[in-house]
Amino acid sequence: MTRTSVASPANIALIKYWGAVDLERALPLNPSISMTLRECVTVCTAAILPGGGEDLIQIAGADGILADAPGRFARAVAAHLDRLRARAGRDVPIRVATRNTFPTAVGLASSAAGFSALAVAVTRLLGLRLGADELAELARASGSGSAARSVVGGFVEWGMAGSGDSAAIRVLADASHWDLRDVIAIVDETPKDVSSREGHRRAPGSPHYAARSAELPRRLEVVRAAIAARDLAAMGDVIEEEAIELHLIAMSSRPPIFYWGPGTLRVLERVRRLRADGVPAYATMDAGANVHVLCEPAWEADVQAALVELPDVVRVIRDGVGEGPADAPPLF
Ligand code: DP6
């Protein structure tokens, strides 16, 4: 195969990965559960370059035109390519190009989408046929732990304690099991100034870290059961607690990290009012200011209408549960 092209999704964590046993290998301190998205994807096209030479790493601009990727991103991709080549035992130069359908580095898991897309596209290109756990491990080796959860669709748990392998992933339910919607309120499109990696490093220093850890076994159980029963209300409080405590821990880390902004609080307030008015919608955030509002399909239009009215909301992305990486039209 000389060229592959894959679209791989972002995911939104219901139970957050926050804190690592080993940051380099992205081994989590706690299990996490996410929902794989379907609209927020990274398209990654990869080809073996004929005639040897250097890798060519490109990124599509807003106009779709490919240009050389900027330094830091290109270095992270090059390091990932080296790991994938080593795994395949093939030392060939590769051209890769990526394009995101959503804003990058604003807490919407663009690195999860990007590194899972690279892992899937390049391993296929190099002739490897890998199972989900192996792909997850390769995606995670990029340092973006949450990328492990993006190599499969549906509702995914990663880092199960007691499973014998703290890095394994497990599909709790396929995408077809539950048509849950995610209305994403974008309140800030500027890239965050402190990486998630730095957030993981500082997290255990927060005085709130241990208290949240003590809650986790119960929360994991609640979310697993709610997914099985397709009962959003049953996990609504827990997913909001998880999001708020992720930010509480970040804000009380030393030095503190502020991922959320005034718009975040206004969206959270609006979601509480929606619930008071009888709309079952629940909010969660990853390490960024933007807010994911989960609801059943019947409420999606109401949720969107309420969010677009807020002056802080720049735009809204309507997303839902996705099936994981899939073939995509090539970028070159
Ligand atoms: C808050 O280390 O996977 O999103 O490399 O930026 O994707 P990126 O982050 P990663 O940490 C993710 C942290 C989180 C929670 C989660 O996705 O579980």
Residues whose N, C-alpha, C, O or C-beta is under 5 A from the ligand:
A	BS01	DP6	A13 I15 K16 Y17 S32 A109 S111 A112 G143 S144 G145 S146 A147 S196 R197 D286 A287
